[in-house]
Amino acid sequence: MELINDECPDNLMEALLEVRNSGWCNLIDRVCVIDTLRTFGYEKAASWLERHKNNYDKIVMDDFSEFFSEWLSAHFPYARESLAQRVARETGLELIDD
């Protein structure tokens, strides 16, 4: 299955996130990730990753890390706030920085 101009599939990062969240394998284990992508129905993403083995570490360590960080911020915008910050936000009080 060839992609036009061998472009990265649009859903690659989402597919990697699903593999990561499944707990089936560590994203560092490229072979397991590719097999799991196929199991989950992401054939294009799996095939593309097979053809780009030399770039896999960069894709997982840099690109996916950036994507996951942005995904966390979008889906859990208050996850990193302290209890004091949460109380201030929920009550409308101003939190004074040290």
C-alpha positions in Angstrom: 0.0 0.0 0.0 1.8 3.1 -1.2 0.9 6.7 -0.2 1.0 9.5 -2.8 4.5 11.0 -2.7 5.2 8.8 0.4 3.7 11.5 2.7 3.3 10.9 6.4 -0.3 9.8 7.1 -2.4 12.5 8.7 -3.4 10.2 11.5 0.1 9.0 12.4 0.3 10.9 15.7 -3.2 9.9 16.8 -2.5 6.3 15.9 0.7 6.4 18.0 -1.3 7.9 20.9 -3.7 5.0 20.7 -0.9 2.5 20.7 0.7 4.3 23.7 -2.6 4.4 25.6 -3.3 0.8 24.9 -0.3 -0.3 27.0 0.4 -3.1 24.5 4.0 -2.0 24.0 6.4 0.8 24.6 6.8 3.3 21.8 10.5 2.7 21.8 9.8 -0.9 20.5 9.3 0.0 16.8 8.5 -3.6 15.7 5.8 -3.9 18.4 4.4 -0.5 17.5 4.1 -1.4 13.8 2.4 -4.7 14.6 0.0 -3.0 17.0 -0.8 -0.3 14.5 -1.8 -3.1 12.1 -3.9 -4.8 14.7 -5.7 -1.5 15.4 -6.4 -1.0 11.7 -3.8 1.7 10.9 -2.2 -0.1 7.9 -1.1 3.1 6.2 0.6 4.4 9.3 2.3 1.0 9.9 3.5 0.7 6.3 4.8 4.3 6.4 6.7 3.7 9.6 8.3 0.5 8.1 9.6 2.5 5.2 11.0 5.2 7.5 12.9 3.1 10.1 15.8 5.5 10.1 13.5 8.4 11.2 11.6 6.4 13.8 13.5 7.6 16.8 13.0 11.3 15.8 9.4 10.7 15.0 8.7 9.1 18.5 11.1 11.2 20.6 10.6 14.6 19.1 7.5 14.8 16.9 5.2 12.6 19.0 6.4 14.1 22.3 5.5 17.6 20.9 2.1 16.3 19.6 1.4 14.6 23.0 2.3 17.7 24.9 0.0 19.8 22.8 -2.8 17.1 23.1 -2.5 17.1 26.9 -2.7 20.9 27.0 -5.8 20.9 24.8 -7.6 18.1 26.6 -6.4 18.8 30.2 -5.7 22.5 30.3 -5.6 22.6 34.1 -3.8 19.4 34.8 -0.5 21.0 35.8 -1.9 23.7 38.2 -1.5 23.5 41.9 -4.3 23.3 44.4 -3.9 27.0 45.1 -4.1 27.8 41.4 -7.2 25.7 41.0 -8.9 27.3 44.0 -8.0 30.8 42.7 -9.3 30.0 39.2 -12.6 28.5 40.5 -13.3 31.3 42.9 -12.2 34.1 40.6 -9.5 35.2 43.1 -6.2 36.5 41.8 -3.2 34.3 42.5 -0.2 36.3 43.5 3.2 35.1 42.1 6.2 34.9 44.4 
